[in-house]
Amino acid sequence: MCGVRHARCGADGGEGDDEEEEDEEEEEEDEEERAAKAQQAAAQQAIEDATQTNLVNLRRTIYLTIMSSMDFEEVGGAALLASLAAQT
């Protein structure tokens, strides 16, 4: 019977536990590495605005400014005011 126990548990009967703990630690490290890689990949993905919302809003503002103005001087003044408001 001693031979069977020796084959199952190792020479001192406790080595099997150490190996199991090492395996569990390696698995935990692997999981942590995978999670870190997934976070890094998600952070590297940049969201690109394909709708060009800013450009559409600018064009709308310019169009509405032109259409609501009586003459070219008023358009110029309104455009300057709009650019000053956008800068601040």
N, C-alpha and C positions, 0 to 999 in steps of 0.2 A: 504493500500500500504506500509505502514511502516513495516509491518510484513514481507512482501516479501523481501524488501531490507535488513532487519535485518537478514533474513535467508540466503541470498546470500552473503552478504559482511561481516557479523559479527556484533558485537555490535556497534562498532564505525565507521564502513564502511571502515576501512583500514586494518583490520587484514588479510583479504584474500590476499592482496599484500605481507604482511610479510611472510605468509606461502608459497606463490609461490616462493619468493626469497630464502627461506630456502630450498625448494625442488630443485631449480636450483643449489644452492651451493652444496647440497648433491650429485646431479648428476655429477657435475663437479669434486668433490672430488673422486667419484667412478671411473670416467673415468681416472683421474690422477693415482689412485691406480692401475687400470688395465694396464695402459701404463707402469708404473714403474715395475710391475710384469713381463710384457712381455720383457722389457729391461733386467731385471735381469736373466730371463730364457735364453735369447739369449746370454748373457755374460757367463753363466755357461756352455754352450755347447762348448765342445772342438773339434776342427777339428782334426781328426786322419788320418794320412797318411797310407792308407792300401796298397799303391803301393810299399812301402819301397824303395823309390828313392835313399836315401842316401846309403843304403846297396848295391844296384845295381851299383851305381857309384863307390863305393869303390872296389867292385869285378872287375869291368871293368878296373879300374886303375891298380889293381894288375895284372890282366891277361895281359894287354898290356905291363906292365913293364917287366914281365917275358918273354913274347914272343919277345920283342925287344932287350933283352939282349943276349950277346954272351956266358957268363959263370955266375956261381953262385956269384962271387965277384961283378960283375957289377950289378946283381939283388939286392944284399945287399946294395950297395952304392945308387942305385936309390930309393930303399925303404926308406932308411934313409933320403934322400933328400925330398922325398914326405911327410914323416911324419913331418919333420921340416917345410915344406911349409904349411902344414895343421894346425900346432900349431900357426903360426904367422898370 
